[in-house]
């Protein structure tokens, strides 16, 4: 029998809160009876929405929180001042071991700050790292770090590589995943001092380090774990998102510009649907903040119910595979 996992979900964070957040939670517990949800937010609004759904009442509990943290607020100040916010209350549920994981589509800065200050780092981890999955032509790669640490040390990047390998192997099921360091060239001598030092350290680690990788090789899927500081990682992530949106917009424009192209599009519809699905972030869940004592996952600000559901199921797999236990066993203090 599988263990029950409890996930605290920020009902008030994100562009589509609370409707899509609540819907995604309901879909997740209707899909898996080993999940319990703490829906954190304004109880009047949440309970009103819940009347629309049929679900097992024992699998969902509302935790009242009167405040919300906006994306325009200073993350650290908001975490300190808004103790009754859905984000802070959700993180405290993880800290107090009442929840195995916390999920939010809200302020990235507040989630990063709150995860570090409230949940806390695993002993021996210098900095937690935000690690989203990004698509390529063969599947997905884990990009680590993409937003938590703009200024990094080589020792941070080494820990990112090790944590990313553990996560990718156990959650994605890829044995001995290939780890690469993002650089401006494949040669060991290329890059700034940070990547040169990191390269030397990674060579001596017990991971499948394949060397440097250039940005143009990322879409080819040459590596499973893409290691970099958050400044580089965030630029790659935002460019990937922007490029995908632009590509599909242009594709739609040209495919529907005349009768002939519309007929061709109709015939290609199944293939185009699968192609679009491979770029759909909602298929992969959210970005875990690896290195914390409990699981904290940042999902996309525009997440719909499907994205929330898949993120919650992602948390279940993280817990089932005991990722944090394995990180603790593999990171030397």
N, C-alpha and C positions, 0 to 999 in steps of 0.2 A: 504493500500500500504506500502511495506517495505521501510525502510530508505536506502539510498545509503551509503555504507561504502567505504572509501578510504584507500588502503593499499600501503605503500611504500615498494618496494622489492629491495634488494641488488642484482643486476644482476651479479655482479662480484665476489661474495663470494661463496666458496665451491668448491669441487673437480670437479663438473660437470658444472661449470659456463663457459660461460653464456647460452649455448644451452638449457640444461635441465631446468634452471631457467626460461628462457623466454617461453619455451614450457608449463611449469606448469602455468605460468601467463595467457597465452592465453587460456588454458583449463578451468581455473577458471572463466574468464569473459564470455567465451562461455557457461558455465554451469549456470551462475547466472548474470542476467543483472542489479543487484543492487550492483555490485562491480566495483570500479574504481581502476586501478593500476597506480602507479608511478614507472616506471622501472628506477632505478638509476644506472648509470654506463657510460661507454664510448659510446657516442651516435652513433658514426660511426659503431662500432661493433654491437650494439643493433639494429639499423635501418636496417643493412644488414641482420640480422637474421629474423627480423619481416616481410621481404618480402616473406618469405616462408608460411606465415599464413593468413587465412581469419578471421577477427574479427571486432567488432564494434570499430572504431577508437576513438569514444567519450569516451570509457571506458579505454583507455590506453594512458598514456603520458610519454614520455622519459625525464628524468632529467639528464643532462650531468654531469659526474664526471670523471675526468681524472686520479685520483689516486685510488689505492687499498691498503688495509691493509692485510699483510700476517700473517699467524699464528705464524711465528717465531719472529715477532716484539714485543717489549714491548707494551702491550695494552694501558697503560696510555699515554706513549710518542707518540704512533701512533695517538691516538685520538686528542692530543694537536697539533701535527705537521701537520697531513694530513687532513686539512680542506676541501680539494677538493676530498676526498675519497668517494666512494659509500656508505660506512657505516656511516660516519659522516653526509653526506648530507641527507641520509635517516632518521636518527635519528632526525635531525633538522626539517624535515617535520612534525614529530610527535610533537616535542616541540612547533612548530609554529601553531599547530592545523590544518595544511593543510592535514594531514593524520591521520586516527584513529589508525593505527598500522604500525609497521615496522617488516619485516621478513628478516632474513639473515641466510645463511648456512656457513658464514665466521667464523673468529676467535672468539671463545667463550669469551676469556678474553677481547677483544676489545668491544664486544657486551655488556658484563656486565659492563665494565667501562663506555662506552658511554651511556648506558641506565641510569646509576646512575648520571653521571655528566651532560649529555645533557638534557635528558628527565626529570630527577629528581624524587625523591620519593614522594609518597602521604604523606601529613602532618600527623604525628603520626606513620608512619611506620619507624621502626628503621633500617631495612635492607631489600632490595628486595630479593626474593628467586626464584631460577630456579626450575621449576616444570614439569618434563616430565612424561608421562604416561608409565608404564611398564606393560607387559602382565602377567596374571596368568590364571589358568585353568577355572576360571569363567568369566573372562573379563579383566579389567585393574585396576590398582591402580595408584594414584598420589604420586610420590616420591618428597618430598620437605624438604630440599634443596638438590640439587645434584651438585652444582658447584659455587654458588655465595659467600658463607661465610664459609670458612674452620674453622675459629675460631668464635664460636657463644656463645651467652648468652642464658639463659633460656627464657628471655623475647622475644628474636628473635623467638625461636622455638614455643612459644605460638602464636605469630602472624602468623607464617607459618601455624599452624594448623587451625587457623580461616580463613585465606585467602584461603587455600586449600579446606576447607569445602564449602566455598561460590562458588569457581570455579567449584568444582566437582558436586555440587547440581544443579547449573544452566546450565553448559555446557554439563555435562554428563547425567543430568536428574535423578540423584539418590537422593531421599529425605533422609535427616538426615544421611549423609554418616558416616561410622564408622572410627574414628580417632585412630591411634595407634602410640606409641612411639617406635622406633626401639632400642632394647637393647640386652644384652647378656643373659637375662632371663626374665621370665614373672613376677617374684616377684617384688614388689615395692621397696624392699631393694637392688636390684641388680643394677649394673652399676656404672658409674663414677658420680662425683658431678653434672655435667651438666644435665644428664638424671634424676637423683634423684630430683633435684630442679624443672626441667620441669614437671615431673610427678605430683608433689604437686600442681603446678600452674594450670595444665590442668584439674585437678579434679574439680576446681572451675569455669571453663569456661562453657558457654552455648553452648557446642558442644557435639556430641556423642562420648566421649572419652571412649575407651574400655580397656585402660591400655597398658602395654608393649607387644611387639611382637618380636619374634626371627626371624632371617634372614631365617631360614628354613620354616617358616610359610608364607612367602611372596608369594611363588608360589601357595599356597593353596587359596589365595584370602581372608584371614581372616580379612583384613582391606581395606578400600577404600583410606584413606589418611595415608601415611607413613611418619612420622615426624622424622627428624634427622638433624645433622649438615652436611655441604657440604663434609667434609672429608669422613664420613661414606656413605653418599648418592652417591658420585661419584664412590666409590669402588663398591657399589651394582650395579649401572648402568653399569659400564664397565664390571663387571663380567657377568651380565645378557646378555649383547650384545655378549661377547666372548663365553659364554656357548652355546647360541643359534646358532652361526655360526659353532662352533665345532660339536654340535649335528647334525645339518643338513649335514655337511660334512661327518661325520661317517655314518649317516643313508644312504646317497647316496652310499657310498662305499660298504656297506653290502647288500643293496637292488639290486645292479647291478653287484654283483660278479660272478653270474652264470646264466644259462638259467632258472632254476627253480625260483630263486629269482626275475629275470626280469619279468617272467610271473605273479608272485604274486604281484609285484610292479604295473604292468599294471592294475590288478584288483582293487588294492587299490588306484589308482591314484586320484580319486575324494576326498577320505578321507584325503589323504596326502596333497592335495592341500589346503583343508580347515585348516588342522593342521598348515601348513606353514603360511597361511594367518594370523592366530591368533598371530604369533610372528613377523609379518611384521610391523616395525615402521612407514612405509609410510602410513599405514591406519589411524594413530592417529594424524598426523600433527606434530607440533614442541613442544618445551618446553617454555611456557610463563615465562617471568620474572615478577612475581607477586609483586605488591607493588609500581609500578611506576605510574606517572601521565598519561601516555599513554601506550598502549600495545606494548611490544617488545617481539618478539618470535624468539628463536634460534632453527633452524631446523638442522638436522643431516648434517655433513660435506659432506657426500656422497649422499645427497638427489637427487632423480631423479624428473622428472616432476610430477609424481603422489604425491610424498611427498610435493612438493611445492604447488600444487593445494589444497591438503587437509589442509595444514597449512593456506592458505589464507581463505578457507572456515571456518576453526577454528576461525580465526580472526573475521569473519562475525558473528559467533554465540556469541563470546565474547562481541562484540559491541551490538548486538541485545539484549542480556541479561543484558546489563549495569553492567557488573561485577565490574568495578572500582567504580561506584556509590555505589554499595552494600558493597564493602570493606570499603569505607569511612564511610558509615553509621554504620558499625559493629565494626570498630576499634576505641577504645577510645583513645583520645589524652592525 
